[in-house]
Each structure stands twice: as structure tokens, then as C-alpha cells.
Amino acid sequence: MRASLVQHKGFTLIELVIGMLVFAVAMVSLANVFLPQVRKGIDPIWQVRAVTLAQSLTSEIRAKAFDENTGVGGASRACGTTLSCTVSAALGPDSGESRSSFDDVDDYHGLLLQGSDIASSLSSATTFAGVDVYAGFSAQISVMYDSNADGINDDDLDQDNNLDSGTLVGPRKLVKIVIQTPAGENMAFSMFRDNY
């Protein structure tokens, strides 16, 4: 009788280790290709939220008086005619004012809102289904005089109150809002507020 040789079919331990190593390298390569795309998929949502936040802030600011010395709808009491406007160095909130009591455009100068601090001017929360929709966002606001609408602060005027692009046409404030998304993208928005 002859002993029969039985051959076992299967993988050796070395073949299994090499197979797992090849699989791991392939998965890391695929992850490096697809994960950035997944991350970029959220960017449009953050951009829409940034635009919505900027629109909300511009509506809030636009509803305020042009200047501390101007009444709301100030045609009968506009600064720059018989009353002087707030000087550039004094732009910002008046003593003791907070966002809920801001009464004119330049009170918003220097305002910085971050994450859960972002709320309406009435301090109502910005949550949906218990989640803060502006978590990770920030908003920074600056205000300056820009009477000829060229984007250059009127403090940079020469002695004749002229800039290279023209002469002054009357008091006007430029409000700049920079929204930063959780991805670190800065989105800039601006609006002019005329003296009326």
C-alpha cells in the first residue's frame, strides 16, 4: 500500500499578511482621494449659512440711524448739514451700549461675534433642532466713512478733501462684514449706508 499524499489548498500565513498589507495600502489611497471630496461637500452649506448671516446683519444695521446725531429717517435732522457727524476716531459703540441697544450704524464698528455669541439683536438663539447653526462661524464688522464710494477710508484724504478718484459728495458710511466659516474660508460683504 502506498501512502497517498494529500495536498491541502489554502493560503499560507505570509500570503495572508501580504494580502492584508496590499488591501491596507489600497484603502489609504482611496481614503486620500475621497475624504477631501466629502469635506468639500459641506462647503456650499457653510457658504449659504455665511450669506444668510451676512444678510441678517446687514438688515439689522440698515434699520439703524446713520449717525448718533441723525434721527431714524433723518431728513429733518441729518448730520453733516447743521449737525456734525461722529468723527472717525469715535466710531464704535457709545459708552454702555451693547448690541441690543445699538442705535446707529457706527455702533457696529469693531463688533466681533463668534459661535454661540451669534444671535439676533434681541439675543434669540440661532438653533435648529437643538443644534447651533452658526457653531464654528465668526463675524467681524467694521465701519468707516467713504463718501465717494471708492472703498478707501475718508481719513486718507488730502488737505483739500479730495481723493484720486473724485471729490466728496456727502457723508456716507461703508460697512464691511467678514464671515469666517468653520473651514476657515473668509467671505467678505459690504454695503453703503447713506445719510438719510
C-alpha positions, 0 to 999 in steps of 0.5 A, a space after each residue: 500500500 502506498 501512502 497517498 499524499 494529500 495536498 491541502 489548498 489554502 493560503 499560507 500565513 505570509 500570503 495572508 499578511 501580504 494580502 492584508 498589507 496590499 488591501 491596507 495600502 489600497 484603502 489609504 489611497 482611496 481614503 486620500 482621494 475621497 475624504 477631501 471630496 466629502 469635506 468639500 461637500 459641506 462647503 456650499 452649506 457653510 457658504 449659504 449659512 455665511 450669506 444668510 448671516 451676512 444678510 441678517 446683519 446687514 438688515 439689522 444695521 440698515 434699520 439703524 440711524 446713520 449717525 448718533 446725531 441723525 434721527 431714524 429717517 433723518 431728513 429733518 435732522 441729518 448730520 453733516 448739514 447743521 449737525 456734525 457727524 461722529 468723527 472717525 476716531 469715535 466710531 464704535 459703540 457709545 459708552 454702555 451700549 451693547 448690541 441690543 441697544 445699538 442705535 446707529 450704524 457706527 455702533 457696529 464698528 469693531 463688533 466681533 461675534 463668534 459661535 454661540 455669541 451669534 444671535 439676533 439683536 434681541 439675543 434669540 438663539 440661532 438653533 435648529 433642532 437643538 443644534 447651533 447653526 452658526 457653531 464654528 462661524 465668526 463675524 467681524 464688522 467694521 465701519 468707516 466713512 467713504 463718501 465717494 464710494 471708492 472703498 478707501 477710508 475718508 481719513 486718507 484724504 488730502 488737505 483739500 478733501 479730495 481723493 484720486 478718484 473724485 471729490 466728496 459728495 456727502 457723508 456716507 458710511 461703508 460697512 464691511 462684514 467678514 464671515 469666517 466659516 468653520 473651514 476657515 474660508 473668509 467671505 467678505 460683504 459690504 454695503 453703503 449706508 447713506 445719510 438719510 
